[in-house]
């Protein structure tokens, strides 16, 4: 995962804490999901490398199910800490990303650069 200088990269550890499907009302969302339903993915991001690096999930997470692969990130929030940030070496943050998925199940893959997947999460059915 790259820092602000794209020639420098660092190593991040991503731990999935939970994946929970929620309705727009439960989420307190400003609108209904476009694709089907919301899933809240709670992650802990830790910079385990030697350089400052950025984790930015918005526009970088693609959901895949029987209907194909597509960007599934939203700007919806459940409050708490935002994982979209710069991380100094040793720094970690636990927070949530709200995704808009077609249906339960499938996978979510994070791409830290075009065509370069960093991790994949199997969503519960």
N, C-alpha and C positions, 0 to 999 in steps of 0.2 A: 504494500500500500504506500502510495507516494506522498511525500511531503509537499510543501509549497514549491520547492525547486524540483522539477520533474526529473532531473538527473540523479537525485538522491532518493533512496528508498529505505524503508525500515521494515521491521517485522512486527506484525500485530497478531495477538492471540484473540480469537473471537469465540466466546462461549455462549451457547443458546441456553437461556434460562427457562423460557416458556414460549408457547404459541397458543393464543386463545382467540377463538372466533367471537366476534361481538357484532351486535346490530348497531345501526347508526344512533339509535336512541341510547343504548348502553354506553356507547363511546362518547356521546354528546357531540356528535359530528354536525357540521354545518349543512351537510347534504347526504343523501343516500349514496352508497357506493355505485360507481359507474359500471363495474363489471359483474357484480354479484353480491359479495359480502366482504366485510373487513376481517382481517386477522391481525392481531397485535403480537408482534415478535419482540420479545424482551431479550436483549443481548448485553453481555459484558464485553467491552472492547478494552484490551490492554496493549500498550506499546512495549514489546519485549525486545525491541531493537536498540540501537545506539544513536539513532537520529530522530528528530521530531518528525512526526508523520500525521497524515490526515485520514480520517475515515469519513466518507461522505456517501450515505446510502441512497440519497434521492437521485433518481434517474439511473442508478447503477445496479438495481436489483430487478431480476427478471424471473417471473413466475412461469412455470411450465406445468401443464396438465394435458388432458386429452385434446384440448382446444388449441394447443400450440404454446409458444413462448411470447411474453410481452412484458413491458415495463409495468410494474405493479405498485410502485411507491406512491404515496400520497403526502400531503402536507398536514394531514390530520394528526392530532396529538392526544395522548392520554395524560399529559402533564408529566412532571418529573424531569429528570435530566435528559438533555439532548445528546445523542451519541454522535451527531454530525459536528465534528470539531477537530482541532489540532490536538495531538497527544505528544507530550514530552516523554522521553524515555522513562519507563516505569509507571507512567500515569495510566489509570484505568477509570472507566465510567460504565455504570449499568443504567440502561435506559431502553426505551421502546421505539420501534418503527411500526407505523400503521400501514398495512398493505391492503390493496383492493384486489381480491382474487375472484375468479369465476365461480369456483366451487371448492369444497373441502378436499384436502389431499393435494398431491402434486409436490413440486419442489420449488424452492426459491434459491437462485444463485446470485451471488454478489460478484460483480466484475470491477476490479480496481483499475482496469484499462480495457479499451475495446478488444474483445476476443480473448481476454485473459481472466478466467474465473479464479476467484480466491477461495471461496467456500460455498457449499450447497447445504441447504436445510431441507429435510423431508418434513412436510407439513402433516399434521395428524388428519385422519379422515373422519 
